[in-house]
Amino acid sequence: MEHSGYCRKEKEIAEIHTDLQTIKRIVMGNGKDGLIVSVPKLTDTVNRLNISVSNLDRNIGKIFQKQDQYEGEKTGKAEVRRRIRWLVGILIGVIVSLIGGLIATIHMLVQ
């Protein structure tokens, strides 16, 4: 019985070792950039994307503000709302696409 328990523990240790090696390859990379390199790059990309989206949002706001000055009050406001929804939809689409790409990249690194 004692020998059997030892073999079971030895098997568990071997499985844990294999899992740790797999995690090490994912984190450190296996001939490619691992998570240790990719995650900071992705974080930087997301931060730059957030800044770009903020700048776009601010500039779009300025454009619509000027446009609203030249249009009639009700007609202008309705048009601005419609375009803002359209642009927000586009921005959301771009963000979702970029996030999907980031997730796909992480997924490829994990495999």
C-alpha positions in Angstrom: 0.0 0.0 0.0 2.8 2.4 0.8 4.5 1.9 -2.5 1.2 2.6 -4.3 0.7 5.9 -2.5 4.2 6.9 -3.4 3.6 6.1 -7.1 0.4 8.1 -7.0 2.2 11.1 -5.5 5.1 10.7 -8.0 2.5 10.8 -10.8 0.9 13.9 -9.4 4.3 15.6 -9.1 5.1 14.7 -12.7 1.7 16.2 -13.8 2.4 19.3 -11.8 5.9 19.6 -13.3 4.4 19.2 -16.8 1.8 21.9 -16.1 4.5 24.2 -14.7 6.6 23.7 -17.9 3.5 24.5 -20.0 2.8 27.7 -18.0 6.5 28.7 -18.2 6.4 28.3 -22.1 3.3 30.5 -22.2 4.7 33.1 -19.9 8.2 33.2 -21.1 7.6 32.2 -24.7 8.6 29.2 -26.7 10.5 30.8 -29.6 8.0 33.6 -29.7 7.1 36.5 -27.5 5.5 35.0 -24.4 2.9 36.7 -22.1 5.8 38.4 -20.2 6.5 40.4 -23.4 3.1 40.4 -25.1 1.0 41.6 -22.2 3.0 44.9 -21.6 2.8 45.5 -25.4 -0.9 44.9 -25.4 -1.3 47.1 -22.3 0.6 49.9 -24.1 -1.5 49.4 -27.2 -4.8 49.6 -25.2 -3.6 52.7 -23.4 -2.7 54.4 -26.7 -6.1 53.3 -28.1 -7.8 54.8 -25.1 -6.0 58.1 -25.7 -6.8 58.0 -29.4 -10.5 57.3 -28.7 -10.6 60.2 -26.2 -9.0 62.5 -28.7 -11.4 61.4 -31.4 -14.3 61.9 -29.0 -13.1 65.4 -28.1 -12.5 66.4 -31.8 -15.9 64.9 -32.9 -17.5 66.9 -30.1 -15.9 70.1 -31.4 -17.0 69.3 -34.9 -20.6 68.8 -33.8 -20.5 71.9 -31.6 -19.6 74.0 -34.6 -22.1 72.3 -36.8 -24.8 72.8 -34.3 -24.1 76.6 -34.3 -25.0 76.7 -38.0 -28.1 74.5 -38.0 -31.6 75.2 -36.7 -32.1 74.4 -33.0 -34.4 71.3 -33.3 -33.2 70.1 -36.7 -29.5 70.6 -35.8 -29.8 68.8 -32.5 -31.6 65.8 -34.1 -28.9 65.6 -36.7 -26.1 65.8 -34.2 -27.7 63.0 -32.1 -28.0 60.8 -35.2 -24.4 61.4 -36.2 -23.1 60.9 -32.7 -24.9 57.5 -32.5 -23.5 56.6 -35.9 -19.9 57.6 -34.8 -20.2 56.0 -31.4 -21.3 52.8 -33.3 -18.3 53.0 -35.5 -16.0 53.6 -32.5 -17.5 50.7 -30.6 -17.0 48.5 -33.7 -13.3 49.6 -33.9 -12.8 49.0 -30.2 -14.5 45.6 -30.4 -12.4 44.6 -33.4 -9.2 45.6 -31.6 -10.1 43.8 -28.5 -11.0 40.7 -30.6 -7.6 41.0 -32.1 -5.9 41.2 -28.7 -7.9 38.2 -27.5 -7.0 36.3 -30.6 -3.3 37.2 -30.1 -3.4 36.0 -26.5 -5.2 32.9 -27.5 -2.5 32.1 -30.1 0.2 32.7 -27.5 -1.4 30.4 -25.1 -1.6 27.6 -27.7 
